[in-house]
Amino acid sequence: MASRDRKAVRIDGPAGRPSFTGSPPVVVVVGGGIAGLAAATSLAERGARVVLCEREDHLGGRAGGWPTRLADGSAATMTRGFHAFFRQYYNLRALLRRVDPHGDALVGLPDYPLWHADGHRDGFAGLPTAVPWNALGFLARSRTFRWRDLRDVDARVALPLLDVSVPRTYHELDRLDAADYLARLRFPEAAHALAFEVFSRSFFAHPSRMSAAELVTMFHTYFLGSSEGLLFDVAADPFPHRLWDPLGRRLTDLGATVRTGVEVTAVSRGGPKRFTVHSASAAAALGGATADGGVIAADAVVLALDVRGLRRVVESSPELGDRPWRADVARLETAPRFLVSRYWLDRPVAADRPGFVGTSGYGLLDNVSVLDRYEHEARAWASRTGGAVVELHGYSLPDEVDGAAARGLLLEQLHEVYPETKAARVVDERHELRADCPLFPPGGFPHRPPVPTPEPFLVLAGDLVRIDLPVALMERAATTGFAAANHLLRRWGVAGTPLWSVPTAGRVPLLRAIARKWGHNPQPG
C-alpha cells in the first residue's frame, strides 16, 4: 500500500488491557456487511465470543456476491455492482489487510474518466496532490472547466469548499439541498454534470434530494481535503473470493460463530444475559451453547443493518432505547431504486475502452464498467470466448420507469456510449434492481442516529450511521463498524482499534482563513 497522506488524522481507540480475561462477553453482530465484519473482527481479535448473523446466504452486504451459472454453462459470480476502493479508505483497507496483507486483492485503475453526452471529457490522472494545485491543475487541462467560466462563479459560495469541518459544515449547510447549492455556485452546466452531480449520484440520489452538506463534505473527502485524490482501486476478483469469504474464515479461526441465512427479527432486554436476540431461524442453524429455540443470549449487540433492516428490528423491539432515538430510526429513509445490469457479450468492446467511466447526459446511465479489463474471472471468460463482460449502473431511477424499461434504456445508452456493442450478441445477462441504500436528505443530519444508543451495550454501525468524520460509503461502513466495537471495548476496559481519517478540516490554513472571512454559507429560503 502507498504511504498514507501525511496530514491524515489518527483517532486513537480506547486504552485498556489487550484482550479479555476470564469469561469473555458474548456479542451478537447483526449484519454481515462491511460494518458488521469490521465490528466482529475487532471484537473477536480481543477474545469476545462473537456471533455474527447475516440474513443473506453470503457476507459483504451491498458489496457481496453469489455464484450463478451462465447460459453457456460457465460458472460466474454475480454482485451488486462495481465498487471503487478509494485510496483514502484507510479503515476499510485496514480491515482488508487482515486477509490481504500485501494488497494483492485490489488493483489500480489508471484514471477516473468522466464523459458527458455533449462530448466533454475529463479525468483525474496525473494531477498534483496538494491543494490548491490539484484544483488549478484540473482547471488548466479541463475542456469542461474554462477559465473564463470562473468569472461567473459565486466565489463567496465556493469558498466554504476550502473550509470543510465535520460536524460544523452540516450545521451550516445541511438544510440546503445539493441542487440548490450547485445552482448558487453558478458553475457552468457541464461542470455541474461532470463533477458535482456524478459525485452526488454515487450516493444513489438526485442532488435535489441530497443534503448540500453531504456533497460538500464528499468533495473535501475525495478531492480538496485529501492528497490521495480521486484515483481508486478495484477488486481483482469477485468480492467474495478474496475479501469477504476469507474474512469470514478468519472470524471462525478467531473463535467467532458466523452464520449466514439467519435473519434477526428482534432484540429484547433480559434473559440469561443482558439481551436476548430473536431469530426467525431454527436453533439448529445457530449452533453452539448460546442458541436455544431460535434465540441467543448476549452481553452486547451490534446492529449493522441497512435502513429497512434496522427499522424493522427496532419496530419489533419495543423495549429498546427511548422515544427520541426510536423516532430518529423511524425517520431514516432509503434512496430511490438503482439498477445494475451485467451483460456477457459475444465480442469485445474497443481496445481503448477504460475499465470504468462515469457518464452524464446519457439518460439513466451513470457509469459503465468493462469487467474483463481488471477482474480475473471476467477476463478468463472473455479470453476463452472472445467476448466481453460489461456492467451498467443507473442510479436514482424515476418512479415512473419500471425495471424492464430501465434495462432497455440502459442498454440503448450503452450502445450510444460504446457504439461497437450494438452489434454484439448477448450471451447472458443479470439484473439487480434494488432500493436499500441510505438517503441523506436536506435537514436529516440532526436526526441521523450515531453509533451509541440509549442502551449502554447496544450500538449501531453502517453507512447510514452518523459519525463526525469526513467519511462516506464503504469507508463510513468500516469506520462505524470499528467505532461500534471501540464503544463496547471501552466499557469493558479493553484496548480498541485506532481510526484514521482524511484531514478533518481544510488542508491549507491560509485558505481556511480566507474562506471563513469572505465565504458565505447560503441558507435555504
LUMTI-151907 format. One line per 5 residues: their letters; for each residue z, y, x of C-alpha. Coordinates in steps of 0.001 Angstrom, whole numbers. Each point is the difference from the previous one (the first is absolute). Example, Ala and Ser with C-alpha at 12.3 -4.5 7.8 and 13.67 -1.06 7.14 Angstrom:
2
AS> 7800 -4500 12300; -660 3440 1370;
//
This chain:
525
MASRD> 0 0 0; -775 3529 1216; 2933 2201 925; 1713 1684 -2925; -475 3712 -692;
RKAVR> 2343 1810 2389; 1289 2113 -2887; 701 -2958 -2271; 3494 113 -1469; 2475 -2855 295;
IDGPA> 2568 -472 -2767; 2719 -2265 1295; 1154 -2885 -2122; 3690 -506 -773; 2258 -947 2887;
GRPSF> 2161 -3096 -128; 351 -3541 1193; -3310 -1703 822; 156 -2651 -2723; 2115 -1474 -2749;
TGSPP> 2945 -2162 930; 1780 -2511 -2144; -1491 -574 -3442; -3061 2283 -286; -916 1705 -3263;
VVVVV> -2730 -1289 -2282; -2691 2622 -592; -2741 -524 -2550; -3175 1942 773; -2133 291 -3110;
GGGIA> -3631 486 988; -1938 -1419 2927; -2238 2963 772; 261 2113 3138; 3242 1668 -1105;
GLAAA> 1668 -3287 -910; -1158 -1668 3208; 1366 2887 2087; 3378 -83 -1752; 258 -3789 138;
TSLAE> -983 -93 3675; 2579 2569 1080; 2789 -1697 -1973; -891 -3537 1078; -163 1036 3650;
RGARV> 3653 999 -255; 1038 -3265 -1600; 122 870 -3699; -854 -2863 -2349; -3195 1406 -1458;
VLCER> -1710 -1373 -3090; -3404 1623 -486; -1586 -423 -3437; -3656 905 -577; -1645 -273 -3409;
EDHLG> -3478 -752 1382; -832 -3164 1902; -607 1968 3199; 1769 2649 2090; -1264 3463 879;
GRAGG> 99 1722 -3379; -2973 2320 -460; -1130 -942 3514; 209 -3706 -774; -2776 -2578 -169;
WPTRL> -785 -3426 -1407; -2576 -2758 564; -3187 -271 -2038; -3094 -2217 66; -3421 1660 13;
ADGSA> -3051 -1180 -1910; -1539 -1356 3218; 3098 -2153 601; 1497 2232 2685; 3749 511 152;
ATMTR> 914 3688 -12; 3003 2264 -416; 31 2671 -2691; 2286 3021 255; 785 3132 -1933;
GFHAF> -2335 1895 2312; -322 1911 3237; 3144 1479 1590; 48 2422 2932; 2812 -511 2522;
FRQYY> 286 3518 1381; 1356 501 3501; 2973 2006 -1333; 1240 -2944 -2074; 2849 -521 2471;
NLRAL> 2365 -1941 -2257; -2677 -2258 -1476; -1217 -790 3494; 3559 -744 1095; 186 -2554 -2809;
LRRVD> -3327 -1551 995; 1034 -266 3654; 2501 -2659 -1057; -2957 -2377 -411; -2705 1837 1959;
PHGDA> 1707 1334 3137; -3249 872 1787; -1694 1653 -2977; -2857 -2524 -96; 54 -227 -3801;
LVGLP> -1386 3531 -335; -3232 1424 1388; -1050 3620 162; -2964 1486 -1793; -1807 2654 2052;
DYPLW> 82 2743 -2642; 1068 1012 -3487; -3400 1143 -1344; -237 2026 -3198; -3309 189 -1881;
HADGH> -886 2306 -2862; -2886 -655 -2359; -1492 3394 859; -563 -1160 3580; 3094 1398 1694;
RDGFA> 1528 -2316 2601; 3250 353 1905; 2250 -2124 2191; 3121 199 2104; -838 -1892 3202;
GLPTA> 304 1876 3278; 2066 2912 -1303; 2800 1543 2077; 3403 -1340 -939; 1972 3253 174;
VPWNA> 405 2541 -2789; -1800 2379 -521; -2730 -1304 2317; -656 -3047 -2177; -707 2220 -3012;
LGFLA> -2076 2433 2060; -1946 -2874 1559; -718 -1423 -3432; -1203 3384 -1249; -2174 549 3069;
RSRTF> -2067 -3141 -481; 156 -416 -3774; -3075 645 -2120; 2196 152 -3079; 2489 2603 1220;
RWRDL> -1924 3028 1176; 1712 2864 1802; -1308 2548 -2469; 1634 -1953 -2833; 3406 765 1506;
RDVDA> -348 3613 -1089; 454 -1136 -3592; 3047 -2191 665; 3312 1412 -1222; 1864 -72 3304;
RVALP> 3370 657 -1633; -384 -3152 -2105; -1339 -2009 2978; 2739 988 2458; 2686 -2260 -1557;
LLDVS> -2108 -2944 1194; 1354 898 3461; 3630 78 -1138; 546 -3257 -1864; 3585 -1204 -213;
VPRTY> 1341 -2710 -2278; 1618 514 -2486; -488 3807 138; -3755 -263 -572; 665 -1966 -3177;
HELDR> 2453 2590 -1260; -2666 2675 543; -3184 -1746 -1128; 826 -3028 -2112; -472 1729 -3369;
LDAAD> -3584 905 936; -2773 -2578 -300; -2248 -708 2977; -3193 1136 -1775; 1523 3404 -755;
YLARL> 1218 319 3577; -3472 -819 1341; -1533 2575 -2315; 2427 2640 1255; -862 -872 3602;
RFPEA> -3609 977 -772; -1443 -2502 2467; -3724 -687 -417; -746 -2638 -2643; -1298 -2579 2480;
AHALA> 3156 466 2061; 2088 -761 -3074; -1900 -3189 -665; -213 -1293 3556; 3462 883 1268;
FEVFS> 2712 584 -2553; -1324 -1929 -2992; -822 -3099 2073; 3615 39 1184; 1472 606 -3431;
RSFFA> -2011 -2792 -1582; 1425 -2409 2549; 3106 342 -2186; -2102 -1393 -2881; 134 3219 -2008;
HPSRM> -2218 2969 -680; 1342 3201 1645; 732 1459 -3442; 2631 -2709 -536; 1525 140 3468;
SAAEL> 2732 2251 1367; -1244 2656 2409; 3058 -695 2145; -1097 -3628 410; -3475 1109 1105;
VTMFH> 1304 2626 2443; 2523 -2434 1487; -2729 -2613 387; -2216 2497 1824; 2920 619 2386;
TYFLG> 639 -3731 451; -3573 -937 806; -1441 3073 1688; 1881 3238 682; 3401 -1550 690;
SSEGL> -939 -3037 2065; -1833 -388 3278; -1022 -3497 -1167; -2740 1579 -2121; -2037 -1624 -2744;
LFDVA> -1283 -3023 1873; 1364 -3330 -1104; 62 -3742 541; -929 -2760 -2402; 1051 -3624 -328;
ADPFP> -2154 -2295 2136; 701 -2891 -2381; 811 -127 -3712; 3473 1464 -488; 1856 -3268 -721;
HRLWD> -1276 -1805 3099; 1446 2153 2765; 2478 2264 -1783; 1837 -1123 -3118; -7 -3787 329;
PLGRR> 1358 211 3576; 2674 2468 -1169; 954 -2426 -2757; 295 -2842 2517; 2064 2192 2294;
LTDLG> 2394 780 -2839; 383 -3719 -646; 681 -568 3709; 2741 2641 -235; 1640 -1987 -2791;
ATVRT> -1323 1987 -2954; -1216 -1644 -3194; -3507 1177 -905; -1215 -903 -3468; -3308 1060 -1483;
GVEVT> -880 -487 -3652; 3522 1068 -981; 294 2989 -2334; 3364 1755 -149; 642 1245 -3525;
AVSRG> 3402 1706 161; 3028 763 2159; 3507 16 -1444; 3375 823 1463; 2507 -2705 688;
GPKRF> -68 -3759 200; 1050 -1927 3106; -976 3056 2088; -624 3710 -606; -3321 -542 -1825;
TVHSA> -1807 -2724 -1870; -3773 38 393; -1841 -1591 -2915; -3333 -1735 445; -2588 -1266 -2444;
SAAAA> -499 -2993 2293; 1813 -3283 -57; 2960 -488 2290; -1919 -2566 1976; -2490 2644 1077;
LGGAT> 2738 2001 1682; 1707 -2784 1869; 3150 264 2064; 3625 419 -958; -489 3532 -1298;
ADGGV> -2148 -1023 -2969; 1311 -1402 -3250; -1898 -78 -3278; -2544 2592 1060; 2565 2489 1314;
IAADA> 1108 1028 3481; 3431 1340 892; -437 2963 2368; 2193 2368 1974; -2811 2568 52;
VVLAL> -3474 487 -1460; -3119 1770 1236; -2493 863 -2743; -3353 332 1788; -2264 38 -3036;
DVRGL> -2957 1946 -1324; 490 2542 -2785; -385 -2392 -2903; 2069 -2701 1668; 2869 2367 757;
RRVVE> -27 1484 -3475; -44 -3466 -1545; 2973 -1246 2039; 2055 3159 -617; -760 -54 -3746;
SSPEL> 1188 -3631 -94; 3159 820 1986; 1944 2410 -2220; 3142 -128 2149; -1682 1373 3124;
GDRPW> 276 3568 1177; 770 3081 -2072; -1946 1856 -2644; -1745 2544 2291; -1119 -2697 2438;
RADVA> -1307 -2216 -2766; -1842 2974 -1490; -1631 719 3371; -1187 -3595 286; -1354 167 -3549;
RLETA> -1941 3190 907; -1945 -1686 2798; -3729 -124 -677; -2828 -2217 1108; -3219 1507 1349;
PRFLV> -3265 -582 -1900; -1970 -3222 371; -1950 -726 3147; -2695 -2554 695; -679 -2058 3118;
SRYWL> -3365 -1800 -40; -922 -2359 2831; -3511 -1392 382; -1295 -2773 2201; -3669 931 534;
DRPVA> -2862 -2160 1256; -1158 2517 2633; 1695 2433 2380; 416 3704 -505; -1639 2266 2575;
ADRPG> 1380 -441 3492; 1246 3595 257; 2185 -161 -3100; 3674 641 849; 2749 -2449 -822;
FVGTS> 1433 2569 -2389; -1209 3252 -1519; 1754 2326 -2445; -2374 1369 -2624; -50 2945 -2372;
GYGLL> -2492 1093 -2602; -1180 -3561 -700; 1489 -304 -3464; 2844 -2515 -97; -497 -1223 3577;
DNVSV> 2740 1092 2421; -727 -2148 3045; -2057 -2866 1362; 1165 -2631 2481; -2268 -2428 1848;
LDRYE> 2561 -2693 699; -2173 -2022 2342; 93 2938 2430; 3666 -707 809; 1575 -2905 -1914;
HEARA> -375 -3411 1627; -291 -2021 -3212; -2670 2287 -1455; -1825 156 3344; -100 -3794 213;
WASRT> -1479 -251 -3517; -2594 2695 755; -927 -1635 3296; -400 -3413 -1644; -2037 1240 -2974;
GGAVV> -1790 3066 1369; 1632 2084 -2733; 2664 2674 -305; 3383 481 -1678; 309 3419 -1616;
ELHGY> 2955 1461 -1885; -14 2989 -2348; 2957 2049 -1236; 128 2234 -3051; 3305 1836 -526;
SLPDE> 1345 1801 -3041; -2512 -1468 -2433; -588 2020 -3192; 1627 -1515 -3077; -3327 -204 -1811;
VDGAA> -1602 -2218 2690; 796 -3695 -438; 107 -2504 2830; -3499 -1385 -480; -1533 3459 -91;
ARGLL> 1961 1042 3086; -1260 -3054 1908; -3576 851 -874; 390 3648 981; 1612 -812 3351;
LEQLH> -2838 -2379 854; -2609 2631 -932; 1800 2505 2196; 53 -2466 2906; -3783 -219 -304;
EVYPE> -126 3784 239; 2252 154 3071; -1583 -3020 1745; -3493 -358 -1539; -733 -3252 1854;
TKAAR> 2596 -1780 -2154; -2135 440 -3121; -2283 -2854 1094; 2920 -2322 845; 858 -2967 -2187;
VVDER> 3667 -328 -912; 1227 -3414 1172; 3383 542 -1608; 2302 2792 -1068; 3652 677 -750;
HELRA> 1507 2929 -1889; 3575 1261 -149; 700 2559 -2752; 3597 1135 361; 2375 2752 -1068;
DCPLF> 3227 -517 1937; 192 2786 2583; 2606 2750 -373; -1055 3418 -1256; 1483 3114 1595;
PPGGF> -582 2590 -2720; 794 3709 181; 3697 542 -569; 896 -3638 590; 1758 259 3361;
PHRPP> 3486 1013 -1284; 39 -3116 -2176; -1378 -2456 2549; 2799 -2515 655; 1166 -277 3629;
VPTPE> 1043 -3104 1926; 3707 137 -1025; 895 -570 -3632; 3232 587 -1932; 834 -3646 781;
PFLVL> 1388 -70 3574; -1641 -3336 884; -3241 385 -1956; -2854 1845 1756; -3658 781 -629;
AGDLV> -3003 -296 2323; -3725 526 -343; -2661 2678 91; 1243 1352 -3341; 3418 818 1526;
RIDLP> 1019 3436 1255; 848 282 3658; 140 3433 1606; -2434 -718 2805; -3754 731 230;
VALME> -1149 -3569 -641; -2465 -1416 -2509; -1596 -3164 -1358; 706 -3145 2068; 2164 1973 2421;
RAATT> 2179 1291 -2817; 423 -3584 -1169; 1057 -1228 3451; 2227 3024 634; 1880 -322 -3287;
GFAAA> 352 -3747 558; 1739 528 3325; 1986 2897 -1487; 1204 -2229 -2850; 1220 -2604 2496;
NHLLR> 1670 2745 2061; 1844 1283 -3058; 1502 -3435 -614; 698 -720 3666; 1904 3278 321;
RWGVA> 2328 -1099 -2790; 673 -3236 1839; 494 1640 3412; -3063 -1672 1510; -2546 1780 2192;
GTPLW> -3304 868 -1654; -3614 698 901; -1147 3372 1407; -2738 1732 -1962; -2823 2111 1380;
SVPTA> -1973 2821 -1551; -2739 2420 932; 1524 3452 707; 2060 1027 -3008; -1190 3621 235;
GRVPL> -3151 1755 1187; -774 -886 3616; -299 3546 1415; 3014 2342 -319; -2163 3138 218;
LRAIA> -2275 -1210 -2797; 3034 -947 -2084; 1397 3497 456; -3310 1600 -999; -225 -2250 -3040;
RKWGH> 3523 909 -1102; -583 3720 509; -3479 322 -1505; -578 -3160 -2012; 261 -190 -3754;
NPQPG> 918 -3065 -1992; -1775 419 -3349; 1992 -850 -3073; -1452 -1413 -3195; -646 2295 -2912;
//
